[in-house]
Amino acid sequence: MVDRFHSTALHYTPLLMWLSKRLGWLLYQLVMAIGLVLAAPVLIARRGQHYLTTLKGRLGWDLDDRITLPAEDEQVAGTVWIHAVSVGEVAVAATLAARLPRHLPLVVTTVTPTGQERARVLFAATSRRPATVAYLPFDLGFAVNRFFHHFSPAALILIEGDYWPLVLEAARRRRLPVATVNARVGERSGGRLKRFPALARLLFFDPIHCFAVQTDDDRRRLIAAGAAPERIHVAGNLKFDATTPPAKAELETAVQLLAAGRPILVAGSTMFGEDEQLLDAFQQLGAGKRALLVIAPRHPERFTAVARLVRDQALVVQRRSTSKDATPPIDGPIDVLLLDTLGELAALYRIADIAFIGGTLVPTGGHNPLEPASFARPIVVGPSMHNFRDMALRFDTSEAWGRVANSQQLAQLWDTWLTQPEQARTVGQRAAELLADNRGALDRTLELLEPLLATLENR
């Protein structure tokens, strides 16, 4: 009887394991769906324009059918899917894609409208075949399966992370090689994963064949969280290898016309609660009598609110979307240009006298300072740069930017650099040198991706 029981149990064990796993994924999707429904009213109330415009794509209802077809005599390998969360990751994806074999078809996904817009601009400008740009599906079975069925990717490259269990499980079932490049793991996220290493390994790490991380600290945190050490390699930060943004003559002419000979202060990717501090510093500086301030909010849904803030300060504001003609619609000098367009900030740093990096006077972690550094612009940041901890340390050590704690210190530094331009130029030159000295991650990353790319040639 016992032998018969053991025999029966062994016979049904694979089935029981399959059912258990199946029920686990169904439970995960149920929790995910309930979470999305409960969070929807709050998310829409806070950033309705952002989330509503992404909804169709993330549900898999609005997939882009315009996949670029090869010429009849062109040999084509499997499609490479590159996932980049938003604007910063898209720039890294474009840097990597420019060096991938040209015949590889690409599908690029993001989760934000600004990321979509940036991806369409950057990938249309590359020398390779234009990529298809789409939204990452929600981690729900019907959306994920629809995406895989539509695009049939043969490999997945994740930029910096953004691990979704069901997407990774779908990739594993289809035997897709998966790599994470430019990966970084913060102390907080690493600590959370470290609490459940077995679960993190099962859901996030086992499906990924290769991690190209930015620093030794990132490698240490990934290993502590459960990732296999032999899969993790330190390649450096791909953002240092990004190409210099191309010039935009019309943009430069229009903004210089508005500046009318005044210095141009560019505040890029500003966040909620930060614009008030910038305007306060600008008033302390002397406002439009001393310079033209260009404010570029990070999120498009904040454009109107920021314009209102400027007017409340009794400053004259013009929106870039209304100033694309050579003749400004406002008579007389303006104090503030609101950059309410997408895809122009990077090029605008080229003519900036001073660049401020947004998200640093409020505790949101900062944004990438390398675009103004590529033009040797003097850069100023606030205290919050924890999203770029290693990069910030390099800038601090090299004295390649200015640090301020509040609007008063920002006004003082602006004044110092405007009255002592040679000092500002020295700081900008240090930033450009730091950028040049830290290149090389792209070659190391491509070397790590060679085995993955080789598998595509046989598909």
PEMOBEL-V765718 format. One record per backbone hydrogen bond with DSSP energy under -1.0 kcal/mol. CO is the residue of the C=O (numbers start at 1). NH is the residue of the N-H. Records with the same first field share a line. If there is no record, write none. Layout:
BEGIN
CO=NH, NH
END
This chain:
BEGIN
1=5
2=6
3=7
4=8
5=9
6=10
7=11
8=12
9=13
12=16
13=17
14=18
15=19
16=20
17=21
18=22
19=23
20=24
21=25
22=26
23=27
24=28
25=29
26=30
27=31
28=32
29=33
30=34
31=35
32=36
33=37
34=38
35=39
36=40
39=43
40=44
41=45
42=46
43=47
44=48
47=51
48=52
49=53
54=58
55=59
56=61
57=60
58=138
65=67
71=74
79=154, 155
80=107
81=157
82=109
83=159
85=111
86=90
87=91
88=92
89=93
90=94
91=95
92=96
93=97
94=98
96=99
97=100
101=104
105=80
106=132
107=82
108=134
109=84
110=136
112=116
113=117
114=118
115=119
116=120
117=121
118=122
119=123
120=124
132=108
134=110
138=140
140=144
141=145
142=146
143=147
144=148
145=149
146=150
147=151
148=152
155=81
156=179
157=83
158=181
160=184
164=168
165=169
166=170
167=171
168=172
169=173
170=174
171=176
172=175
177=156
178=209, 210
179=158
180=212
181=160
183=214
186=190
187=191
188=192
189=193
190=194
193=196
196=200
197=201
198=202
199=203
200=204, 205
201=206
205=208
210=180
211=233
212=183
213=235, 236
215=219
216=220
217=221
218=222
219=223
220=224
221=225
222=227
223=226
228=231
229=232
231=211
233=213
237=240
238=241
239=242
248=252
249=253
250=254
251=255
252=256
253=257
254=258
255=259
256=260
259=262
263=292
264=353, 354
265=294
266=356
267=296
268=358
270=298
271=274
274=278
275=279
276=280
277=281
278=282
279=283
280=284
281=285
282=286, 287
286=289
287=290, 291
292=265
293=337
294=267
295=339
296=269, 270
299=302
300=303
302=306
303=307
304=308
305=309
306=310
307=311
308=312
310=315
311=314
316=335, 336
318=338
319=322
320=323
335=293
336=318
337=295
338=320, 340
344=348
345=349
347=350
348=351
349=352
354=266
355=380
356=268
359=366
360=384
362=364
365=387
369=373
370=374
372=375, 377
373=376
378=355
379=402
380=357
381=404
383=385
385=388
388=392
389=393
390=394
391=395
392=396
393=397
394=398
395=400
396=399
402=381
406=410
407=411
408=412
409=413
410=414
411=415
412=416
413=417
414=418
415=419
416=420
420=424
421=425
422=426
423=427
424=428
425=429
426=430
427=431
428=432
429=433
430=434
431=435
432=436
433=437
434=438
436=439
440=444
441=445
442=446
443=447
444=448
445=449
449=453
450=454
451=455
456=78, 459
END
